[in-house]
């Protein structure tokens, strides 16, 4: 999946592609959740491409987040694939039981609100929860299970946010965050969708802004239009 920022290319980038690639590789090695030995990194005009194999969907997401933490990364293509499994294959009923246990551990007070179905290694999550972080954490917990090939997160959120209150809450959260310059980010609310605009200096800030918005109650969609650049 190719993710591209709306910012224009800088003619005088602070890092060249070779430096960015080296820093991405170092960050992958520094990330304890990852086994980076089967991951290859290529950078062209600030666009990072990750190829190779990982053990789980969660590991692929961790690799993507690690690469996005590097300054100078303009966009990222995550072409990582699941490593062919070794040993006995995990059946769909086994995956369903393991997924249910994982949700109980991750969300002990709301796991009962989420329904799980499994077909040929694809796990589908359905139900209604109150907070965006619950939906995200449910998918992350399942994605980390060996044998899961794909996660369809169809969980919905209860209720709608009040635009004025939620906008103020998100703005306040930005001001509290050590990672973000609240004055460089604007927030728009329409129904249950939050739209973020502005400019930040790194993908880490870009992702942190979206994480803050997702924490607001009743938010079902976050459109992150914040540009990333030097």
PyMOL commands that set and color helices and strands:
alter all, ss='L'
color gray80, all
select helices_A, chain A and resi 17-30+36-38+57-68+92-106+111-113+132-143+163-176+182-184+203-214
alter helices_A, ss='H'
color red, helices_A
select strands_A, chain A and resi 2-4+39-44+47-54+75-82+114-119+122-129+150-153+156-157+185-190+193-200+221-224+227-228
alter strands_A, ss='S'
color yellow, strands_A
deselect
rebuild
show_as cartoon
